[in-house]
Amino acid sequence: MSLPSGSVSVLSSDPQPDAGGVEHTQWLSVVALSLATLVVASELTMSAFALPSISNDLAISTGATAWVLTAYTLPLVAIGIPAGRWMDNADAGLVFLISLFTGAIAGVLSALAPSFEVLLMSRVLQGASAALFLGIYMPLIAETVRVNQRGKAIGVIGTIMMIGSIGLAPLGGYVAEIIGWRAVFLVKIPLLLGVLWLGYHVIPRRPPGSVSGKSRLPMPDRSFFQETLWLGAAMTAALLGLEALEERPEQATAFLLAAVVLIYRWSRLEAAQSVIELLRLPRFGLPALSLTLIASIVGLASFTLPFYVSEVMEETADVLALAIVGFVGASAIFSPIAGILADRIGALFMAAVGSALSVAGILTLSFLDANSTADDLIWCVTAAGAGMATFNTPIMTALLNAAPQQKAGSASGLIGVARMLGSTVGPAIAALAWGLSGGGVAGLHAGVYALAAMAFCGFLALVVAHCRPA
């Protein structure tokens, strides 16, 4: 028997609405959201495996293939915040379906792209669909999960996403090698269609006229495109600046200053004021800053450790892959535990504890040297994964709890951009630390200490936020 559209049967011991107006936590909706998050989050990792084949097949330089990833990330930042603000007045359930359907179409277009230019355009469309998804992530949790179970639900999402990524990430490499790069963009389509079917049946949708008294999908206004223009230009300048930081410092400084000016110009827009007000809330703005700082730790996994394994340990990528499996496995175990604790002892407090454990976890990497074994690397990376897991779930819960209900979309967009900024800045800082210290063991330690210092600043931001009144 099929489930009726927009409804779901769930188990709950308390039929009364909570502070968020939710009577029952809709766990099937949480599962659908988890699988959708897995599909969106794995896009960058899987497509990276296709870059060498794209370079050969489309006759472009290796450096130019980086735009395949950049074309996806730019819309995430450019559209993320205005899309989140737009989501404050839209039907999150309907946008969920549209974003995944658009992502599937864009994936097919990427696979069929006859030229590099067409491939980049399809990747921009994929990024835009992902930006829409980031805008509905928090509103859907707010609509389907009781306040006192948000940590547990976000922990479930994190666990499913982490376990799934163990299979999806290597799958991209195998598909690219055996079938070709075009298949990399198609391999997730069956899963995506399955999530669409599940979401259609279990994600709640509102009838026409119930949102803002107008439409479930209000037409984006002029301010939407203004924000996209300024934020997109700022992100482009920032990426160019970070790329030139080591070899062309003067040019990098000019680009980064331009990014600051463009962000300032965006902040003066009338449409940006509601977002600025959200950031001024101590229990939202400071945790969002902490998220950006601690998300920069990804720079160790994406830059420092691959070079350390290759040049210092003189091992193959398989060793790093095993270490990443340890990271993901620890995250999958500790994420739901951290979520339950966040619900019981307070999300913000638990996020502060998790940030401290994150700092301690990545500092274990400073014990690695030229004589370290593969087992040493795996244990250190696993410890880092456990620390990050105890931070990620509580910080997301704390941010959702701090955001006003009517601004859940804006909060969701901001959270996505904050994490993306950290994931972008982290590798650049790791690369700079590696280069300035001469690489090798010194480069590893320099990267660890630099990113640990950023993570410690994130811990301090949470301590200050916890001391502020709610």
Secondary structure by P-SEA (a helix, b strand, c coil): ccccccbbbbbbcccccccccccccaaaaaaaaaaaaaaaaaaaaaaaaaaaaaaaaaccccccaaaaaaaaaaaaaaaaaaaaaaaccccaaaaaaaaaaaaaaaaaaaaacccaaaaaaaaaaaaaaaaaaaaaaaaaaaacccccaaaaaaaaaaaaaaaaaacaaaaaaaaaaccccccccccaaaaaaaaaaaaaccbbbbcccccccccccccccaaaaaaaaaaaaaaaaaaaaaaaccccaaaaaaaaaaaaaaaaaaaacccaaaaaaaaaccccaaaaaaaaaaacccccccccaaaaacccccccaaaaaaaaaaaaaaaaaaaaaaaaaaacccaaaaaaaaaaaaaaaaaccccccccccaaaaaaaaaaaaaaaaacaaaaaaaaaaaccccaaaaaaaaaaaaaaaaaaaaaaaaaaaaaaacccaaaaaaaaaaaaaaaaaaaaaaaaaaaccc
